[in-house]
Amino acid sequence: MLPGAGREAAPVLTHHPVIGLLGVLLGALISTLTARITSFGLADIRGAIGAGFDEGAWIPTAYTVAQMLVAPAAAFLGVVFGPRRVLLVSSVTYGLATLALPLTGTLTGVLTFQVLAGLSSGTFIPLTIGFIVRNLPPRYLVYGIAVYAMNVELSLNFSASIEGWVIENLDWRWLFWDTALLAPLMALCIHFGMPAEPVRRDLMKGADWWGILYASAGFAMLYAALDQGNRLDWLNSGLVTGLLLGGGLLVAAFVMQELTCPKPWITFGVLFRGNIPLLCLLLVLLRLVMLSTAFLVPQYLITVNNYRALEVGDTLLLIALPQFLLAPLVGTLLRHADPRVLMAVGFAAVGIACWLASQLTADWVGADFLPSQMLQAFGQSFAMTSLIYFNIKNLSQAHILALGALVQTARLLGGELGAAFMQTFVRVREQFHSFRLVSDVVAGDADTVGRLAGTMARVAARSTGTEEATQRALSLMSAAVRKQAYVLAYIDGFVVIGWFIVGGLLLIALLRPAPK
């Protein structure tokens, strides 16, 4: 547990807990929305500042690595200075950074302000859960958690629509200014809705600064390696290898520090007993699944059907919009049902959704994903809300701020594991299927030869001779092979996510009832 957390006096409840809840939920929304919008709008941002592909690839990484860097320390800062002070400073800093970022017009300026925005917004989610648990009346706690989970889902799946609308109707600078406008509202809600707590300066003396440093730097390096690994071809890159090795050594040093330090920053014996280790694995796994599917559907629509971001957003809204109905439903059910049961129902629903999506063909359009997306919306809402609520039931209030840091670290790492794995998996499987399909062409497969002859006949009238007709037919055949290879790769992606879901269900079966 965090130093001093167990001795912490209960704060005087604010007279406006709903306003405070709105503030922390705005923070969670801003944190996720910024990362997703930056990723979807990366090509427009690169073009506006004249950055190349490789240089520009670090723009979203700078933001999320900075979030990971501050995530382990956020809970400690909340204990020492109080969540209200930390969030007020962070929200103002974030607003100023994202307001100034588009005005720089240079890659260096964008990266600098992205890091500043990431460091400030990295405190938002770790302190959200602590506020919900410690300030909402017990009968409303489950609804607060449900709204938090809904908020994460909304920001994850609204971002493509926002990015597409901004680029078509405004300009790239509003990709940052839209969330910058939310920062003052968040700060006002935090100011009027969260209780002021005394500064615990005594905790600064003898604090486990080395443990915080090892964890922050180690996880940030691992995250950077995962984020850039597919682009740089993993272990064939000295940078990625160095980040993985350095990050792994620092995380190992962090574990040794916590096991040997007289006053550790986190006491593993408290936070990693009972169900907590399994729940952390489940959170990483769920985020891996969510970000994997959030990659597959948009990439299929963009690569195979040439969808624009706004059109992709219309499909992702099929997951986002049902959350307004699902959040109160899950909250009500959790008051009467075992969270483990609802967690299993959610995981199973996501698994069935992946099976439905694995039936896709090259003819599918956005509307064809409706059944799977709706089922996935149902499943992810049930799984995420139940998982976080069951985590809370397994911890005392003295450890809730530490839980916020664990949730943020697992959320970021799990999401990046999912994105990195699926990007690499689809690339490798597309190459495999392309090779297999091309081999059929080279081997003179009868169906392939017949299709090539038919294509030549169709383009002959628009060609100057047999040689041009052959070249045009081969070009069309090559495009068809590549398209089909991607379709098969995306099918493989949905299948492998289904197996991750099976693993999650097995982990859920191992969970014991929460302590009374």
C-alpha positions in Angstrom: 0.0 0.0 0.0 1.1 3.6 -0.3 3.0 5.1 2.6 0.6 6.9 4.9 -2.5 5.7 3.1 -3.6 3.5 5.9 -3.4 6.4 8.4 -5.1 8.9 6.2 -8.2 10.5 7.8 -11.4 10.3 5.9 -11.9 13.6 4.0 -14.8 15.9 4.7 -17.3 15.1 2.0 -18.0 17.9 -0.4 -21.5 19.3 -0.6 -21.3 18.8 -4.4 -20.1 15.2 -5.0 -21.9 15.1 -8.4 -20.0 18.1 -9.6 -16.8 16.5 -8.5 -17.8 13.3 -10.3 -18.4 15.3 -13.5 -14.9 16.8 -13.1 -13.0 13.4 -12.7 -15.1 11.9 -15.5 -14.2 14.8 -17.8 -10.6 14.1 -16.9 -10.9 10.4 -17.9 -12.7 11.4 -21.1 -9.9 14.0 -22.0 -7.2 11.5 -21.2 -8.4 8.8 -23.6 -9.9 11.1 -26.2 -6.7 13.0 -26.8 -4.7 9.8 -27.5 -7.2 8.4 -29.9 -7.8 11.6 -31.8 -4.1 12.2 -32.2 -3.7 8.6 -33.6 -6.6 9.0 -36.1 -5.5 12.5 -37.2 -1.8 11.7 -37.3 -1.5 12.0 -41.1 -3.1 15.5 -41.0 -0.9 16.6 -38.2 2.2 15.4 -40.0 1.2 17.2 -43.1 0.5 20.5 -41.3 3.9 20.7 -39.6 5.9 19.1 -42.4 7.0 16.0 -40.5 8.0 12.8 -42.3 6.4 9.4 -41.6 9.1 8.2 -39.2 9.4 11.5 -37.4 5.6 12.0 -37.1 5.2 8.5 -35.6 6.5 9.8 -32.3 3.7 12.4 -31.9 1.1 10.1 -30.3 3.9 8.1 -28.6 5.2 11.3 -26.8 1.7 11.8 -25.2 1.1 8.2 -24.1 4.6 7.5 -22.9 4.4 10.7 -20.7 1.1 9.4 -19.3 2.8 6.1 -18.5 5.7 7.9 -16.9 3.5 9.7 -14.4 1.0 7.0 -13.8 2.8 5.1 -11.0 3.6 8.4 -9.2 0.0 9.8 -9.5 -1.4 7.9 -6.5 1.5 9.0 -4.3 1.0 12.6 -5.4 -2.7 12.3 -4.5 -1.9 11.0 -1.0 0.7 13.8 -0.3 -1.0 16.8 -1.9 -4.6 15.7 -2.1 -6.4 14.7 -5.3 -8.0 18.1 -5.6 -4.7 20.0 -5.8 -3.1 17.5 -8.1 -6.1 17.6 -10.5 -6.4 21.4 -10.5 -2.8 21.9 -11.4 -2.9 19.1 -14.0 -6.1 20.3 -15.7 -4.8 23.8 -16.0 -1.4 22.6 -17.3 -3.1 20.3 -19.8 -5.3 23.1 -21.1 -2.4 25.5 -21.6 -0.3 22.8 -23.3 -2.9 21.7 -25.8 -3.9 25.3 -26.4 -0.3 26.2 -27.3 0.6 23.0 -29.1 -0.9 23.8 -32.6 0.6 27.3 -32.5 4.2 26.0 -32.6 4.0 24.6 -36.1 7.2 22.6 -35.6 7.8 18.9 -34.8 9.9 19.9 -31.8 7.2 22.1 -30.4 4.5 19.5 -31.0 6.5 16.8 -29.2 7.3 19.1 -26.3 3.8 20.1 -25.6 2.6 16.5 -26.2 4.9 15.4 -23.4 3.6 18.2 -21.2 0.0 17.3 -22.0 0.7 13.6 -21.3 2.4 14.3 -18.0 -0.6 16.4 -16.8 -3.4 14.2 -18.1 -1.6 11.1 -16.8 -2.9 11.9 -13.3 -6.6 12.1 -14.4 -7.6 8.4 -14.4 -5.5 7.2 -11.4 -7.3 9.7 -9.2 -10.8 9.2 -10.7 -11.5 5.9 -9.0 -10.3 7.1 -5.7 -12.7 10.0 -5.7 -15.6 7.9 -6.8 -15.1 5.4 -3.9 -14.3 7.9 -1.2 -16.9 10.6 -2.0 -20.0 8.9 -3.4 -22.6 7.5 -1.1 -22.3 3.7 -0.9 -25.7 3.1 -2.7 -24.4 5.2 -5.7 -20.9 3.7 -5.8 -21.7 1.1 -8.4 -23.4 3.7 -10.7 -20.3 5.9 -10.4 -18.1 3.0 -11.5 -20.6 2.2 -14.4 -20.4 5.8 -15.6 -16.6 5.7 -15.4 -16.5 2.6 -17.5 -19.0 4.1 -20.0 -16.9 7.2 -20.2 -13.8 5.2 -21.2 -15.9 3.3 -23.9 -17.3 6.6 -25.2 -13.9 8.3 -25.6 -12.4 5.2 -27.2 -15.1 4.9 -29.9 -16.2 8.6 -30.4 -12.7 9.7 -31.4 -12.9 8.7 -35.1 -16.1 10.6 -35.6 -14.7 13.7 -33.9 -11.4 13.6 -35.9 -13.3 13.1 -39.2 -15.7 16.0 -38.5 -12.9 18.3 -37.4 -10.8 17.7 -40.5 -13.7 18.1 -42.8 -15.2 21.2 -41.2 -12.4 23.0 -39.3 -8.7 22.3 -39.5 -6.0 20.2 -37.8 -5.5 22.6 -34.8 -8.9 21.8 -33.5 -7.8 18.2 -33.0 -6.1 19.6 -29.9 -8.3 22.6 -29.1 -11.5 20.6 -28.8 -10.2 18.9 -25.6 -8.4 22.0 -24.5 -11.8 23.7 -24.2 -12.9 20.9 -21.8 -10.0 21.6 -19.4 -11.4 24.8 -17.8 -14.7 23.0 -17.2 -12.9 20.2 -15.6 -10.9 22.6 -13.4 -14.1 24.3 -12.3 -15.8 21.0 -11.4 -12.8 19.9 -9.5 -12.6 23.2 -7.6 -16.2 23.3 -6.5 -16.9 19.5 -6.3 -13.9 17.9 -4.6 -12.9 18.3 -0.9 -9.8 20.1 0.1 -7.4 17.9 2.1 -4.3 18.9 4.1 -0.9 18.5 2.5 1.0 15.6 4.0 4.6 17.0 3.9 5.7 14.4 6.4 5.3 11.7 3.7 7.9 13.4 1.5 10.6 12.6 4.0 11.9 9.1 3.6 9.6 8.4 0.7 10.6 5.6 -1.7 11.7 7.9 -4.5 13.9 5.2 -6.1 10.9 2.8 -6.3 8.8 5.5 -8.0 11.6 6.4 -10.4 12.3 2.7 -11.3 8.6 2.0 -11.9 7.9 5.2 -13.9 11.0 5.0 -16.1 10.7 1.2 -16.6 7.1 1.1 -17.6 7.5 4.2 -19.9 10.4 2.5 -21.7 8.5 -0.7 -22.2 5.5 1.3 -23.5 7.7 3.2 -26.0 9.1 -0.1 -27.2 5.7 -1.6 -27.7 4.4 1.5 -29.5 7.3 1.7 -32.0 8.0 -2.0 -32.2 6.0 -2.8 -35.3 7.2 0.2 -37.3 10.9 -0.5 -36.4 10.6 -4.3 -36.8 11.0 -5.2 -33.2 14.3 -6.9 -32.3 15.8 -5.9 -35.6 15.9 -2.4 -34.2 18.6 -1.4 -31.8 16.3 1.3 -30.3 13.4 -1.1 -29.6 15.8 -3.8 -28.2 17.4 -1.2 -25.9 14.0 0.1 -24.7 12.8 -3.5 -23.9 16.1 -4.4 -22.1 16.3 -1.2 -20.2 12.6 -1.1 -19.3 12.8 -4.8 -18.2 15.8 -4.1 -16.0 14.2 -1.0 -14.4 11.0 -2.9 -13.6 13.0 -5.7 -12.1 14.9 -3.1 -10.0 11.5 -1.7 -8.9 10.3 -5.1 -7.7 13.6 -5.6 -5.7 13.3 -2.1 -4.3 9.8 -2.7 -3.0 10.7 -6.0 -1.5 13.8 -4.7 0.4 12.8 -1.1 1.2 11.9 -0.4 4.9 9.1 1.9 3.8 8.1 0.8 0.3 6.0 2.9 -2.0 3.8 -0.1 -2.7 3.5 -3.1 -0.4 3.1 -6.1 -2.7 1.9 -8.2 0.2 -1.2 -6.0 0.5 -2.0 -5.3 -3.2 -1.1 -8.6 -4.6 -3.0 -11.0 -2.4 -6.2 -12.9 -2.9 -8.0 -12.0 -6.2 -5.9 -8.8 -7.0 -3.2 -10.5 -9.2 -5.9 -12.3 -11.3 -7.9 -9.1 -11.6 -4.9 -7.1 -12.8 -4.3 -9.8 -15.4 -7.9 -9.6 -16.4 -7.7 -5.9 -16.8 -4.6 -6.1 -19.0 -6.4 -8.8 -21.0 -9.6 -6.9 -21.4 -7.8 -3.8 -22.5 -5.7 -5.9 -24.9 -9.0 -7.2 -26.4 -10.6 -3.8 -26.6 -7.7 -2.1 -28.3 -7.3 -5.1 -30.7 -10.8 -4.9 -31.9 -10.7 -1.1 -31.9 -7.8 -1.6 -34.4 -9.3 -4.4 -36.6 -12.6 -2.9 -37.5 -11.3 0.6 -38.6 -8.3 -0.8 -40.4 -10.5 -3.3 -42.3 -12.8 -0.4 -43.4 -9.9 1.9 -44.3 -7.7 -0.7 -46.0 -10.4 -2.8 -47.8 -13.2 -0.3 -48.4 -11.3 3.0 -48.5 -13.4 4.5 -45.7 -12.7 8.0 -44.5 -12.3 8.7 -40.7 -15.8 10.1 -40.5 -17.3 7.0 -42.1 -15.2 4.7 -39.8 -16.6 6.8 -36.9 -20.2 5.9 -37.9 -19.4 2.2 -37.4 -17.6 2.7 -34.1 -20.6 4.7 -32.8 -22.4 1.3 -32.7 -20.3 0.6 -29.6 -20.3 4.1 -28.1 -24.0 5.0 -28.2 -25.5 1.9 -26.4 -23.3 2.7 -23.4 -25.8 5.4 -22.3 -28.4 2.6 -21.8 -26.0 -0.1 -20.7 -24.3 1.9 -17.9 -27.4 2.2 -15.6 -28.4 -1.4 -16.5 -25.0 -2.8 -15.4 -25.0 -0.7 -12.3 -28.4 -2.0 -11.2 -27.5 -5.6 -11.9 -24.3 -5.3 -9.9 -26.3 -4.3 -6.8 -28.0 -7.7 -6.9 -25.7 -10.1 -8.8 -22.2 -11.5 -8.3 -19.7 -9.3 -10.3 -17.9 -12.5 -11.4 -21.0 -13.7 -13.2 -21.6 -10.4 -15.0 -17.8 -10.3 -15.8 -18.1 -13.8 -17.4 -21.2 -12.7 -19.3 -19.4 -9.7 -20.7 -16.3 -11.7 -21.7 -18.5 -14.3 -23.4 -20.5 -11.7 -25.3 -17.2 -10.1 -26.6 -16.1 -13.6 -27.7 -19.3 -14.2 -29.6 -19.0 -10.8 -31.2 -15.5 -11.7 -32.4 -16.9 -15.0 -33.8 -19.6 -13.1 -35.7 -17.0 -10.6 -37.1 -14.7 -13.5 -38.2 -17.3 -14.4 -40.8 -16.5 -11.2 -42.8 -15.8 -11.2 -46.5 -14.3 -8.6 -48.9 -17.9 -7.4 -49.6 -18.6 -6.3 -46.0 -19.3 -2.7 -45.3 -19.8 -0.8 -42.1 -23.4 -1.9 -41.6 -22.4 -5.5 -41.8 -20.6 -5.1 -38.4 -23.8 -4.0 -36.7 -24.6 -7.4 -34.9 -21.0 -7.9 -33.7 -20.5 -4.3 -32.7 -23.7 -4.1 -30.7 -22.9 -7.4 -28.9 -19.4 -6.1 -28.3 -20.8 -2.9 -26.8 -22.9 -5.0 -24.4 -20.0 -7.3 -23.5 -17.3 -4.6 -22.9 -19.7 -2.6 -20.7 -20.5 -5.6 -18.6 -16.9 -6.8 -18.4 -15.2 -3.4 -17.6 -17.7 -2.2 -15.0 -17.8 -5.6 -13.2 -14.0 -5.9 -13.3 -13.4 -2.5 -11.7 -16.2 -2.9 -9.2 -14.9 -6.3 -8.1 -11.4 -4.9 -7.8 -12.8 -2.3 -5.4 -14.7 -4.9 -3.3 -11.3 -6.7 -2.8 -9.6 -3.6 -1.4 -10.1 -1.4 1.6 -10.6 2.3 1.1 -7.0 2.9 2.4 -5.7 1.2 -0.8 -8.0 2.7 -3.3 -5.6 5.4 -4.5 -3.0 2.7 -5.2 -5.6 0.8 -7.1 -6.0 3.9 -9.4 -2.3 3.8 -10.2 -2.5 0.0 -10.9 -5.6 0.5 -13.1 -3.9 3.2 -15.2 -0.7 1.2 -15.6 -2.6 -2.0 -16.5 -4.9 0.0 -18.8 -2.1 1.7 -20.7 0.1 -1.4 -21.0 -2.8 -3.7 -21.8 -4.1 -1.4 -24.5 -0.6 -1.0 -26.0 0.0 -4.7 -25.9 -3.2 -5.2 -27.8 -2.4 -2.5 -30.4 1.2 -3.6 -30.9 0.3 -7.3 -31.1 -2.5 -6.9 -33.5 -0.6 -4.5 -35.8 2.3 -7.1 -36.0 -0.1 -10.0 -36.2 -2.1 -8.6 -39.1 1.1 -7.6 -41.0 2.6 -11.1 -40.7 -0.6 -12.8 -41.5 -1.2 -10.6 -44.6 2.3 -11.5 -45.8 1.5 -15.2 -45.3 -1.8 -15.1 -47.1 -0.3 -13.0 -49.9 2.5 -15.5 -50.4 0.0 -18.4 -50.4 -2.4 -16.7 -52.9 0.5 -15.6 -55.2 1.8 -19.2 -55.1 -1.5 -20.3 -56.6 -1.1 -17.8 -59.4 2.5 -18.9 -60.1 1.5 -22.6 -59.9 -1.1 -22.0 -62.6 -4.1 -22.8 -60.5 -7.1 -23.3 -62.9 -9.4 -20.9 -61.1 -6.7 -18.2 -61.0 -5.8 -18.6 -64.6 -9.4 -18.4 -65.6 -10.0 -15.3 -63.6 -6.9 -13.7 -65.1 -8.1 -14.5 -68.6 -11.5 -13.0 -67.8 -9.9 -9.8 -66.5 -7.8 -9.6 -69.7 -10.9 -9.9 -71.8 -12.6 -7.0 -69.9 -9.7 -4.6 -70.2 -8.7 -5.5 -73.7 -11.1 -3.0 -75.3 -9.4 -0.2 -73.3 -5.9 -1.4 -74.0 -3.6 -0.7 -77.0 -2.6 -4.3 -77.3 -2.2 -7.7 -75.7 0.9 -6.7 -73.7 -0.9 -3.7 -72.1 -4.0 -5.8 -71.4 -1.9 -8.4 -69.7 -0.1 -5.8 -67.5 -3.4 -4.2 -66.5 -5.0 -7.5 -65.8 -2.0 -8.5 -63.6 -2.2 -5.2 -61.8 -5.9 -5.7 -61.0 -5.1 -9.3 -60.0 -2.4 -8.1 -57.7 -4.7 -5.6 -56.0 -7.4 -8.3 -55.6 -4.8 -10.7 -54.0 -3.7 -8.0 -51.6 -7.3 -7.2 -50.7 -8.1 -10.8 -50.1 -4.9 -11.3 -48.1 -5.9 -8.5 -45.7 -9.4 -9.9 -45.3 -8.0 -13.2 -44.3 -5.6 -11.5 -41.9 -8.4 -9.6 -40.2 -10.4 -12.8 -39.9 -7.4 -14.4 -38.2 -7.2 -11.4 -35.9 -10.8 -11.9 -34.7 -10.2 -15.6 -34.2 -7.1 -15.0 -32.0 -9.0 -12.5 -29.9 -11.6 -15.2 -29.4 -8.9 -17.4 -27.8 -7.8 -14.5 -25.6 -11.4 -14.3 -24.4 -11.3 -18.1 -23.6 -8.2 -17.4 -21.5 -10.1 -14.6 -19.7 -13.0 -16.8 -18.9 -10.6 -19.4 -17.4 -9.1 -16.6 -15.2 -12.6 -15.5 -14.1 -13.3 -19.1 -13.0 -10.4 -19.0 -10.6 -11.7 -15.9 -8.8 -12.8 -16.3 -5.2 -15.7 -14.4 -3.6 -14.8 -10.9 -2.5 -14.1 -10.4 1.3 -17.1 -9.3 3.3 
